[in-house]
Amino acid sequence: MRCLAMECLFSYHFLQKIWQHTPTELLIVPAPAGRSSWLQQPRPNQIISSPSVAELASTYGIPILYMARWNDVLPHISKGEPLVTACFPRLVPQRLLEHASFFNIHPAMLPELRGPDPLFYVARGDVSAGISIHQMDLQFDTGPIIMQQSVDITNCASEAEMIRTHAITAAVCWLGLQTVSGVGRVQPRGGSYAPIPQIIDFTLDPLWSTQRTRRFIQLTNLRRQAYWVPAVQRWVSALHPFGDIEIPCHDGYLRALSIGSQVKE
C-alpha cells in the first residue's frame, strides 16, 4: 500500500500510528517549490528533530517520492491498489482515480465541515468532533463514506492534543478495516463547508458559556491569533486569571490579557 500526504501534524500522527503496525511501500508527498520529483531512499538512522512526515518515513525505511506532477505518481501505483491520504490539499485527477482507489481521512463527520480547516470549527464548538474515511472523487470531501467515528476531545487541553486525538482515532479505524473497497454510502444532501478562518471568526460571542469560550481559546492556541471581545472592543491574546480584560459570557466572565499587556508578578 502507498500513502499520499502533506507535511502537517495530522498526517504525522496518523501515519506514525499506521506505520507502527503496517509499514507501507511508499510515501508520496508534494515536492518543494522549484524541485522536480525524485525518489528518496530511506535513511533509517535519521533523527527526527521536528514532526516531519518525510523524516518519519525514513525512520521506518519507507522510500519517499517527492511529487511535482501527477504523472510522476502513476508509474508507482498498481492497477486497483488502495491508496490512503490524510489532509491532502489537492484534487486527484480522474485518470488516477480510475487507475487506483484513493481514500481520504477527513477530521469531521461528513457531510458537515467539508473543506480545508474543519478542526477550527470543532474547536469553536459549532459541531461535534469526529472523523470520516471516504473514497475520493473529483470534488473535495464529497465521495462515498466508508466509515465514520466520533472523537472524544474532552481531555484535550491544546490544539496539538486535539489534532493528535483525531489522527489516532482515524488510524485505529483505518487499521480496523478488514478490506478496503470503493463501496461506501453516498453522502447525504446538505452539510457545511469549513473554509480557512478569517479574523472575524476569532470573535468571542458573549452568548457562549465560559466553558465554550475557554475551550475555543485552548484548542486554537497553535494559530497565534488574537481573539476579539465585542463588549469592550479589544483584542486579547490569552486567558489569564489576572488579565486586564474581562470576557463576558452568558454564565459569568473570564479574564484575559489584552494585546501588548504584561502581568505584574
Beta strands, then each sheet from edge to edge (+ up, - down):
strand 1: 2-5
strand 2: 26-30
strand 3: 38-40
strand 4: 64-67
strand 5: 82-86
strand 6: 101-106
strand 7: 130-135
strand 8: 145-150
strand 9: 227-229
strand 10: 234-239
strand 11: 245-249
strand 12: 252-258
sheet 1: 3+ 4- 2- 1- 5- 6- 7+ 8-
sheet 2: 9+ 10- 12+ 11-
end
